[in-house]
């Protein structure tokens, strides 16, 4: 059975964090137009990032086992 790549696990962890309403890390983006609301989302600390990595790894392993 082939291993799940770290890139796949990281991508899945980012998706899980976004679905929960969190940002995995701070990203610099283009400024918003004047009068726009700033979307404020919590940014995860190291423990939070590790939690989502573990969840993603577990989820992908289960999906792979079901296939």
N, C-alpha and C positions, 0 to 999 in steps of 0.2 A: 504494500500500500504506500503510495507517494505521500510525502510530507506536505503540509499546507505552508505556503510561503509566508514570510514575515510581512511582505507588502500586502498580501491579501488580508491578513489578520489586522494590520493597521488600518486599511481601508474600511473593513467591517467595524472596527472600534470607533472610527470617526463617524460612521453612519449611525451607530447606536447612540453615541453621545449627542448628535444633532437631533435624533428622534426624541430624546429625553429633554431637549431644550437647553443643552450645554454646548459650550465651545471647547474644543479640545485644547486649542492654543490660540493666542492672540494673533490676528492677522491684520496687517496694514492694508487698508482699502482706500478707494477713492472717496473724497469727501462727499457727503450727501448734499442735496440741494437745500437752500435756505428754507427753513420752515418744516423740514422733514423730521419725523420722529426717529430718534436713535434707538435701534433695537439693542437692548441690553440683555445679554445672556451671561450666566455665570461661566467663568473660565476655570477649568479643572486644574487641581493641583496634581502633584506626582501620584499620590495615592488614588485619586480619581481616575487618572489616565491608566494606571495599572489595573484598576477594577474593570474598566471597559475593555482593556486588552484581554483580560481573563475571560470576560463574558463572550467576546468575539471568538476567541480560541475555542471555547467550549461549544458555542453555537455552530461553528464551522466543522468541528470534529463530529458533532451529532449529525449534521446534514450529510457529511461524507459517509458516516456509518449507515445512514438510511438509504443511501443511493446504491 
